[in-house]
């Protein structure tokens, strides 16, 4: 064989070898052991199984999203469901173990997570909350060989699409994730369309009542109260606390001065007593029976946690604040659709109606 031919053959071999080697190292390459490399939302290369069958997330918003997209893959939850929350949880998911997590309570147990033997662990990243790539790397070090996949914080319902799509991709639930994205976008677009036609002077004052006595709240800068502003309401707490982003203690005198036209709460105890509590009788929302309790099962619609669960809270909050502007919005059918597709349970008409009327919405406004 001529020398030039040998050289050409050698070069060809090297090129083929280099291309093949590059493919094996690419982020989406599949290795011989049934794993693949992905790039997570912190731009880390992580090797995960091709077939993921068990997942634990380190915070409730991510746990909620996994439950909505692939409940059969959820290995554990971050906190114990209450009896109210369990009302519409299918039997096969009611007894998932509780492993805590790293969010408000910071009660996660690395030992319990590892003992559950998940295929992957989902960690949310939110630089505003101090959870960034260094946190993810710390988790990975402590979880050892269990892959930790970073997903961007999913608490802003208007910016949640990317996180839903990413999680749907790695869970092999692209179609289901797109259904959830489409459901959210449809309602967000409806809200935007209606909001632009509500005059500023007609926008209603809304108070978010937290805790048993109703005297804690969140201003608009907080993810916990985002649905008020999103749906065109005026969060009364902003008048004194424009720069605050966390839960704040307020006084009865402040609430009376604000005199909200609508009150929204997630606390069942507060809701059960507010109409008979003399301290609240001077407020228009109470006088006019405009106090509303976020539905609770299996996750609260309005808050705690904020995340994919408040996607159904978008049309609910809009209907709570402005029923007169959403007469064409069939909240009962929307509820049935959401529960069937994302909470994995079929509601009868009377069940959907009960969920909504128990929240304070009048039957004629459904």
Secondary structure, 3 states (H helix, E strand, C coil): CCHHHHHHHHHHHHHHHHHHHHHHHCCCCECCCCEEEEECCCCCEEEEECCCCCEEECCHHHHHHHHHHHHHHECEECCCCCCCHHHHCCHHHCCCEECCCCCCCCCCCHHHHHHCCCCEEEEEEEHHHCECHHHHHHHHHHHCCCEEEEEECCCCCCCCHHHHHHHHHHCCCHHHHHHHHHHHHHHHHHHHHHHCCCCHHHCCEEEEEECCCCCEECCCCCHHHHHHHHCCCEEHHHHCCCCCCCCEECCHHHHHHHCCCEEEECCHHHHHHHHHCHHHCCCHHHHCCCEEECCCCCCCCCCCCCCHHHHHHHHHHHHHHCHHHCCCCCHHHHHHHHHHHHCCCCCCHHHHHHHHHHCCCCHHHC
